[in-house]
């Protein structure tokens, strides 16, 4: 069993930056695709970014392209989401997810079975 824990959320002003971390523990998460999603009240979880199992291909939602970067440190079993130039619209609970998936499904939250508990990101104007 793989357990995920997100850290790094907080309150930041518009234009600022945060780096979220997703640490994996338990069974070593090899060959997993990794992703970040976010959710606001009364909304479904929305895709933010994903990385293939090899760590060579990345995917981003249009709304964060050029501002957010997903990366991975395999030695630390940790995936990161560097968020720059944050906007109030980025305010949400951010979740990391992992699973064995075909790249066609990376952006679908329904396909992931392994989730962290989420971390709140609040961007003030």
PyMOL commands that place a pseudoatom at each C-alpha (Angstrom):
pseudoatom trace, name=CA, resn=UNK, resi=1, chain=A, elem=C, hetatm=0, pos=[0.000, 0.000, 0.000]
pseudoatom trace, name=CA, resn=UNK, resi=2, chain=A, elem=C, hetatm=0, pos=[1.233, 3.455, -0.932]
pseudoatom trace, name=CA, resn=UNK, resi=3, chain=A, elem=C, hetatm=0, pos=[0.381, 6.407, 1.301]
pseudoatom trace, name=CA, resn=UNK, resi=4, chain=A, elem=C, hetatm=0, pos=[0.643, 9.990, 0.090]
pseudoatom trace, name=CA, resn=UNK, resi=5, chain=A, elem=C, hetatm=0, pos=[0.980, 13.136, 2.161]
pseudoatom trace, name=CA, resn=UNK, resi=6, chain=A, elem=C, hetatm=0, pos=[0.906, 16.668, 0.806]
pseudoatom trace, name=CA, resn=UNK, resi=7, chain=A, elem=C, hetatm=0, pos=[2.626, 19.578, 2.506]
pseudoatom trace, name=CA, resn=UNK, resi=8, chain=A, elem=C, hetatm=0, pos=[3.499, 23.127, 1.589]
pseudoatom trace, name=CA, resn=UNK, resi=9, chain=A, elem=C, hetatm=0, pos=[0.130, 24.788, 1.325]
pseudoatom trace, name=CA, resn=UNK, resi=10, chain=A, elem=C, hetatm=0, pos=[-0.576, 28.142, 2.888]
pseudoatom trace, name=CA, resn=UNK, resi=11, chain=A, elem=C, hetatm=0, pos=[-1.622, 31.731, 2.374]
pseudoatom trace, name=CA, resn=UNK, resi=12, chain=A, elem=C, hetatm=0, pos=[0.180, 33.818, -0.235]
pseudoatom trace, name=CA, resn=UNK, resi=13, chain=A, elem=C, hetatm=0, pos=[-0.479, 37.084, -2.014]
pseudoatom trace, name=CA, resn=UNK, resi=14, chain=A, elem=C, hetatm=0, pos=[-1.235, 37.229, -5.696]
pseudoatom trace, name=CA, resn=UNK, resi=15, chain=A, elem=C, hetatm=0, pos=[1.959, 37.041, -7.699]
pseudoatom trace, name=CA, resn=UNK, resi=16, chain=A, elem=C, hetatm=0, pos=[3.685, 34.969, -5.052]
pseudoatom trace, name=CA, resn=UNK, resi=17, chain=A, elem=C, hetatm=0, pos=[4.948, 31.402, -5.120]
pseudoatom trace, name=CA, resn=UNK, resi=18, chain=A, elem=C, hetatm=0, pos=[4.498, 28.167, -3.208]
pseudoatom trace, name=CA, resn=UNK, resi=19, chain=A, elem=C, hetatm=0, pos=[5.968, 24.721, -3.571]
pseudoatom trace, name=CA, resn=UNK, resi=20, chain=A, elem=C, hetatm=0, pos=[3.819, 21.756, -2.681]
pseudoatom trace, name=CA, resn=UNK, resi=21, chain=A, elem=C, hetatm=0, pos=[5.355, 18.424, -1.805]
pseudoatom trace, name=CA, resn=UNK, resi=22, chain=A, elem=C, hetatm=0, pos=[3.792, 14.985, -2.016]
pseudoatom trace, name=CA, resn=UNK, resi=23, chain=A, elem=C, hetatm=0, pos=[5.705, 12.363, -0.080]
pseudoatom trace, name=CA, resn=UNK, resi=24, chain=A, elem=C, hetatm=0, pos=[5.047, 8.685, -0.652]
pseudoatom trace, name=CA, resn=UNK, resi=25, chain=A, elem=C, hetatm=0, pos=[5.483, 6.071, 2.046]
pseudoatom trace, name=CA, resn=UNK, resi=26, chain=A, elem=C, hetatm=0, pos=[4.745, 2.404, 2.405]
pseudoatom trace, name=CA, resn=UNK, resi=27, chain=A, elem=C, hetatm=0, pos=[5.158, 0.250, -0.657]
pseudoatom trace, name=CA, resn=UNK, resi=28, chain=A, elem=C, hetatm=0, pos=[7.641, 1.830, -3.054]
pseudoatom trace, name=CA, resn=UNK, resi=29, chain=A, elem=C, hetatm=0, pos=[5.585, 3.592, -5.743]
pseudoatom trace, name=CA, resn=UNK, resi=30, chain=A, elem=C, hetatm=0, pos=[7.376, 2.384, -8.839]
pseudoatom trace, name=CA, resn=UNK, resi=31, chain=A, elem=C, hetatm=0, pos=[5.935, 2.749, -12.319]
pseudoatom trace, name=CA, resn=UNK, resi=32, chain=A, elem=C, hetatm=0, pos=[3.247, 5.150, -11.152]
pseudoatom trace, name=CA, resn=UNK, resi=33, chain=A, elem=C, hetatm=0, pos=[2.013, 8.183, -12.956]
pseudoatom trace, name=CA, resn=UNK, resi=34, chain=A, elem=C, hetatm=0, pos=[1.745, 11.175, -10.630]
pseudoatom trace, name=CA, resn=UNK, resi=35, chain=A, elem=C, hetatm=0, pos=[-0.676, 14.027, -10.712]
pseudoatom trace, name=CA, resn=UNK, resi=36, chain=A, elem=C, hetatm=0, pos=[-1.912, 17.093, -8.911]
pseudoatom trace, name=CA, resn=UNK, resi=37, chain=A, elem=C, hetatm=0, pos=[-5.559, 18.054, -8.757]
pseudoatom trace, name=CA, resn=UNK, resi=38, chain=A, elem=C, hetatm=0, pos=[-7.338, 20.866, -6.994]
pseudoatom trace, name=CA, resn=UNK, resi=39, chain=A, elem=C, hetatm=0, pos=[-10.811, 21.323, -5.649]
pseudoatom trace, name=CA, resn=UNK, resi=40, chain=A, elem=C, hetatm=0, pos=[-12.922, 24.251, -4.540]
pseudoatom trace, name=CA, resn=UNK, resi=41, chain=A, elem=C, hetatm=0, pos=[-16.187, 23.959, -2.595]
pseudoatom trace, name=CA, resn=UNK, resi=42, chain=A, elem=C, hetatm=0, pos=[-19.082, 22.618, -4.618]
pseudoatom trace, name=CA, resn=UNK, resi=43, chain=A, elem=C, hetatm=0, pos=[-16.784, 21.732, -7.524]
pseudoatom trace, name=CA, resn=UNK, resi=44, chain=A, elem=C, hetatm=0, pos=[-15.238, 18.528, -8.773]
pseudoatom trace, name=CA, resn=UNK, resi=45, chain=A, elem=C, hetatm=0, pos=[-11.542, 17.912, -8.539]
pseudoatom trace, name=CA, resn=UNK, resi=46, chain=A, elem=C, hetatm=0, pos=[-9.860, 19.584, -11.447]
pseudoatom trace, name=CA, resn=UNK, resi=47, chain=A, elem=C, hetatm=0, pos=[-6.693, 18.442, -13.146]
pseudoatom trace, name=CA, resn=UNK, resi=48, chain=A, elem=C, hetatm=0, pos=[-3.637, 20.612, -12.589]
pseudoatom trace, name=CA, resn=UNK, resi=49, chain=A, elem=C, hetatm=0, pos=[-0.549, 18.693, -13.673]
pseudoatom trace, name=CA, resn=UNK, resi=50, chain=A, elem=C, hetatm=0, pos=[0.735, 15.172, -14.245]
pseudoatom trace, name=CA, resn=UNK, resi=51, chain=A, elem=C, hetatm=0, pos=[3.970, 13.334, -14.849]
pseudoatom trace, name=CA, resn=UNK, resi=52, chain=A, elem=C, hetatm=0, pos=[4.456, 9.945, -16.470]
pseudoatom trace, name=CA, resn=UNK, resi=53, chain=A, elem=C, hetatm=0, pos=[5.985, 7.058, -14.557]
pseudoatom trace, name=CA, resn=UNK, resi=54, chain=A, elem=C, hetatm=0, pos=[9.417, 7.646, -16.098]
pseudoatom trace, name=CA, resn=UNK, resi=55, chain=A, elem=C, hetatm=0, pos=[9.405, 11.285, -15.095]
pseudoatom trace, name=CA, resn=UNK, resi=56, chain=A, elem=C, hetatm=0, pos=[10.053, 12.318, -18.676]
pseudoatom trace, name=CA, resn=UNK, resi=57, chain=A, elem=C, hetatm=0, pos=[6.723, 13.713, -19.831]
pseudoatom trace, name=CA, resn=UNK, resi=58, chain=A, elem=C, hetatm=0, pos=[4.653, 16.322, -18.086]
pseudoatom trace, name=CA, resn=UNK, resi=59, chain=A, elem=C, hetatm=0, pos=[1.148, 17.580, -18.686]
pseudoatom trace, name=CA, resn=UNK, resi=60, chain=A, elem=C, hetatm=0, pos=[-0.561, 20.749, -17.516]
pseudoatom trace, name=CA, resn=UNK, resi=61, chain=A, elem=C, hetatm=0, pos=[-3.977, 22.294, -17.427]
pseudoatom trace, name=CA, resn=UNK, resi=62, chain=A, elem=C, hetatm=0, pos=[-4.200, 25.336, -19.670]
pseudoatom trace, name=CA, resn=UNK, resi=63, chain=A, elem=C, hetatm=0, pos=[-4.905, 27.542, -16.669]
pseudoatom trace, name=CA, resn=UNK, resi=64, chain=A, elem=C, hetatm=0, pos=[-1.531, 26.768, -15.054]
pseudoatom trace, name=CA, resn=UNK, resi=65, chain=A, elem=C, hetatm=0, pos=[0.670, 26.214, -18.099]
pseudoatom trace, name=CA, resn=UNK, resi=66, chain=A, elem=C, hetatm=0, pos=[3.794, 28.323, -17.797]
pseudoatom trace, name=CA, resn=UNK, resi=67, chain=A, elem=C, hetatm=0, pos=[3.232, 29.079, -14.118]
pseudoatom trace, name=CA, resn=UNK, resi=68, chain=A, elem=C, hetatm=0, pos=[3.284, 25.650, -12.455]
pseudoatom trace, name=CA, resn=UNK, resi=69, chain=A, elem=C, hetatm=0, pos=[5.908, 22.924, -12.718]
pseudoatom trace, name=CA, resn=UNK, resi=70, chain=A, elem=C, hetatm=0, pos=[5.607, 19.308, -11.632]
pseudoatom trace, name=CA, resn=UNK, resi=71, chain=A, elem=C, hetatm=0, pos=[8.809, 17.481, -10.758]
pseudoatom trace, name=CA, resn=UNK, resi=72, chain=A, elem=C, hetatm=0, pos=[9.947, 14.393, -8.934]
pseudoatom trace, name=CA, resn=UNK, resi=73, chain=A, elem=C, hetatm=0, pos=[12.779, 13.304, -6.657]
pseudoatom trace, name=CA, resn=UNK, resi=74, chain=A, elem=C, hetatm=0, pos=[12.780, 9.520, -6.926]
pseudoatom trace, name=CA, resn=UNK, resi=75, chain=A, elem=C, hetatm=0, pos=[15.368, 9.091, -4.180]
pseudoatom trace, name=CA, resn=UNK, resi=76, chain=A, elem=C, hetatm=0, pos=[13.056, 10.875, -1.755]
pseudoatom trace, name=CA, resn=UNK, resi=77, chain=A, elem=C, hetatm=0, pos=[9.845, 9.336, -3.144]
pseudoatom trace, name=CA, resn=UNK, resi=78, chain=A, elem=C, hetatm=0, pos=[8.533, 12.873, -3.430]
pseudoatom trace, name=CA, resn=UNK, resi=79, chain=A, elem=C, hetatm=0, pos=[6.703, 14.769, -6.136]
pseudoatom trace, name=CA, resn=UNK, resi=80, chain=A, elem=C, hetatm=0, pos=[6.603, 18.548, -6.177]
pseudoatom trace, name=CA, resn=UNK, resi=81, chain=A, elem=C, hetatm=0, pos=[4.383, 21.228, -7.612]
pseudoatom trace, name=CA, resn=UNK, resi=82, chain=A, elem=C, hetatm=0, pos=[6.142, 24.555, -7.950]
pseudoatom trace, name=CA, resn=UNK, resi=83, chain=A, elem=C, hetatm=0, pos=[3.528, 27.274, -8.294]
pseudoatom trace, name=CA, resn=UNK, resi=84, chain=A, elem=C, hetatm=0, pos=[4.617, 30.711, -9.453]
pseudoatom trace, name=CA, resn=UNK, resi=85, chain=A, elem=C, hetatm=0, pos=[2.721, 33.894, -10.246]
pseudoatom trace, name=CA, resn=UNK, resi=86, chain=A, elem=C, hetatm=0, pos=[-0.208, 32.683, -8.199]
pseudoatom trace, name=CA, resn=UNK, resi=87, chain=A, elem=C, hetatm=0, pos=[-3.647, 34.142, -8.776]
pseudoatom trace, name=CA, resn=UNK, resi=88, chain=A, elem=C, hetatm=0, pos=[-6.696, 34.285, -6.489]
pseudoatom trace, name=CA, resn=UNK, resi=89, chain=A, elem=C, hetatm=0, pos=[-8.316, 31.774, -8.859]
pseudoatom trace, name=CA, resn=UNK, resi=90, chain=A, elem=C, hetatm=0, pos=[-5.687, 29.239, -7.813]
pseudoatom trace, name=CA, resn=UNK, resi=91, chain=A, elem=C, hetatm=0, pos=[-7.204, 29.110, -4.325]
pseudoatom trace, name=CA, resn=UNK, resi=92, chain=A, elem=C, hetatm=0, pos=[-8.224, 25.507, -3.643]
pseudoatom trace, name=CA, resn=UNK, resi=93, chain=A, elem=C, hetatm=0, pos=[-7.372, 22.349, -1.792]
pseudoatom trace, name=CA, resn=UNK, resi=94, chain=A, elem=C, hetatm=0, pos=[-4.602, 20.648, -3.714]
pseudoatom trace, name=CA, resn=UNK, resi=95, chain=A, elem=C, hetatm=0, pos=[-4.349, 16.879, -3.854]
pseudoatom trace, name=CA, resn=UNK, resi=96, chain=A, elem=C, hetatm=0, pos=[-1.672, 14.610, -5.189]
pseudoatom trace, name=CA, resn=UNK, resi=97, chain=A, elem=C, hetatm=0, pos=[-2.563, 11.289, -6.744]
pseudoatom trace, name=CA, resn=UNK, resi=98, chain=A, elem=C, hetatm=0, pos=[-0.751, 8.270, -8.120]
pseudoatom trace, name=CA, resn=UNK, resi=99, chain=A, elem=C, hetatm=0, pos=[-1.662, 5.146, -10.037]
pseudoatom trace, name=CA, resn=UNK, resi=100, chain=A, elem=C, hetatm=0, pos=[-0.766, 2.907, -12.935]
pseudoatom trace, name=CA, resn=UNK, resi=101, chain=A, elem=C, hetatm=0, pos=[-2.454, 4.691, -15.797]
pseudoatom trace, name=CA, resn=UNK, resi=102, chain=A, elem=C, hetatm=0, pos=[-2.320, 5.096, -19.526]
pseudoatom trace, name=CA, resn=UNK, resi=103, chain=A, elem=C, hetatm=0, pos=[-1.431, 8.695, -20.413]
pseudoatom trace, name=CA, resn=UNK, resi=104, chain=A, elem=C, hetatm=0, pos=[-4.865, 9.116, -21.961]
pseudoatom trace, name=CA, resn=UNK, resi=105, chain=A, elem=C, hetatm=0, pos=[-6.317, 9.001, -18.454]
pseudoatom trace, name=CA, resn=UNK, resi=106, chain=A, elem=C, hetatm=0, pos=[-3.863, 11.224, -16.610]
pseudoatom trace, name=CA, resn=UNK, resi=107, chain=A, elem=C, hetatm=0, pos=[-6.300, 14.116, -16.435]
pseudoatom trace, name=CA, resn=UNK, resi=108, chain=A, elem=C, hetatm=0, pos=[-9.201, 12.124, -15.045]
pseudoatom trace, name=CA, resn=UNK, resi=109, chain=A, elem=C, hetatm=0, pos=[-9.490, 12.177, -11.272]
pseudoatom trace, name=CA, resn=UNK, resi=110, chain=A, elem=C, hetatm=0, pos=[-11.791, 9.141, -11.382]
pseudoatom trace, name=CA, resn=UNK, resi=111, chain=A, elem=C, hetatm=0, pos=[-8.975, 6.920, -12.604]
pseudoatom trace, name=CA, resn=UNK, resi=112, chain=A, elem=C, hetatm=0, pos=[-6.683, 7.429, -9.611]
pseudoatom trace, name=CA, resn=UNK, resi=113, chain=A, elem=C, hetatm=0, pos=[-7.049, 5.200, -6.560]
pseudoatom trace, name=CA, resn=UNK, resi=114, chain=A, elem=C, hetatm=0, pos=[-4.212, 6.574, -4.427]
pseudoatom trace, name=CA, resn=UNK, resi=115, chain=A, elem=C, hetatm=0, pos=[-4.735, 10.045, -2.963]
pseudoatom trace, name=CA, resn=UNK, resi=116, chain=A, elem=C, hetatm=0, pos=[-3.264, 12.282, -0.340]
pseudoatom trace, name=CA, resn=UNK, resi=117, chain=A, elem=C, hetatm=0, pos=[-5.369, 14.139, 2.212]
pseudoatom trace, name=CA, resn=UNK, resi=118, chain=A, elem=C, hetatm=0, pos=[-4.967, 17.506, 0.501]
pseudoatom trace, name=CA, resn=UNK, resi=119, chain=A, elem=C, hetatm=0, pos=[-3.375, 20.807, 1.420]
pseudoatom trace, name=CA, resn=UNK, resi=120, chain=A, elem=C, hetatm=0, pos=[-5.047, 24.209, 1.331]
pseudoatom trace, name=CA, resn=UNK, resi=121, chain=A, elem=C, hetatm=0, pos=[-3.669, 26.943, -0.888]
pseudoatom trace, name=CA, resn=UNK, resi=122, chain=A, elem=C, hetatm=0, pos=[-5.146, 30.406, -0.470]
pseudoatom trace, name=CA, resn=UNK, resi=123, chain=A, elem=C, hetatm=0, pos=[-4.134, 33.291, -2.719]
pseudoatom trace, name=CA, resn=UNK, resi=124, chain=A, elem=C, hetatm=0, pos=[-5.191, 36.748, -1.622]
pseudoatom trace, name=CA, resn=UNK, resi=125, chain=A, elem=C, hetatm=0, pos=[-5.681, 39.628, -4.022]
for i in range(1, 125): cmd.bond("trace and resi %d" % i, "trace and resi %d" % (i + 1))
show_as sticks, trace
zoom trace
